[in-house]
């Protein structure tokens, strides 16, 4: 079955190349960006200004080939791609939780943005702690000991295309 999505907008961020960019929103504290939605979706933003944070779903538009095992930025050991947030995924989908700073027409002003400039956005959802925070015990697998390093880690070349646009957009652990 083929599934096709059409982007609803484009992210504008200070990260024009992935090298050196943060790998998670934790490492992008204070980094500003904008989501420029297609104006035909502006009515869908009614009441979004009441939320402090948003979940962005986007396409890793410049990620390299799919790999089922990867060595993520926060480790030297190989892991299954589904046990990481690496962009070398079968469907190249990324997810980030960002702070909503303001709304100007069809533009969302954002903060804590860890995504490559020009990344196509597929959906925006409000972050709702009552829905999105697990109520049971949470385990973080191999990241239990490494996750606290996400704020300091920066992207390198390991997940980027060999030719064409350079870069993996967005989070990658």
Rosetta blueprint (number, residue, H / E / L):
1 X L
2 X L
3 X L
4 X L
5 X L
6 X L
7 X L
8 X L
9 X E
10 X E
11 X E
12 X E
13 X E
14 X L
15 X L
16 X L
17 X L
18 X L
19 X L
20 X L
21 X L
22 X E
23 X L
24 X L
25 X H
26 X H
27 X H
28 X H
29 X L
30 X L
31 X L
32 X E
33 X E
34 X E
35 X E
36 X E
37 X E
38 X L
39 X H
40 X H
41 X H
42 X H
43 X H
44 X H
45 X H
46 X L
47 X L
48 X H
49 X H
50 X H
51 X L
52 X L
53 X E
54 X E
55 X E
56 X E
57 X E
58 X E
59 X E
60 X L
61 X L
62 X L
63 X E
64 X L
65 X L
66 X L
67 X L
68 X L
69 X E
70 X E
71 X L
72 X L
73 X L
74 X L
75 X L
76 X L
77 X L
78 X L
79 X E
80 X E
81 X H
82 X H
83 X H
84 X L
85 X L
86 X L
87 X L
88 X L
89 X L
90 X L
91 X L
92 X L
93 X E
94 X E
95 X E
96 X E
97 X E
98 X E
99 X E
100 X E
101 X E
102 X E
103 X E
104 X E
105 X L
106 X L
107 X E
108 X E
109 X E
110 X E
111 X E
112 X L
113 X L
114 X L
115 X L
116 X L
117 X L
118 X L
119 X L
120 X E
121 X E
122 X E
123 X E
124 X E
125 X E
126 X E
127 X L
128 X L
129 X H
130 X H
131 X H
132 X H
133 X L
134 X L
135 X L
136 X L
137 X L
138 X L
139 X L
140 X L
141 X H
142 X H
143 X H
144 X H
145 X L
146 X L
147 X H
148 X H
149 X H
150 X H
151 X H
152 X L
153 X L
154 X E
155 X L
156 X L
157 X L
158 X L
159 X L
160 X E
161 X L
162 X L
163 X L
164 X L
165 X L
166 X L
167 X L
168 X L
169 X L
170 X L
171 X L
172 X L
173 X L
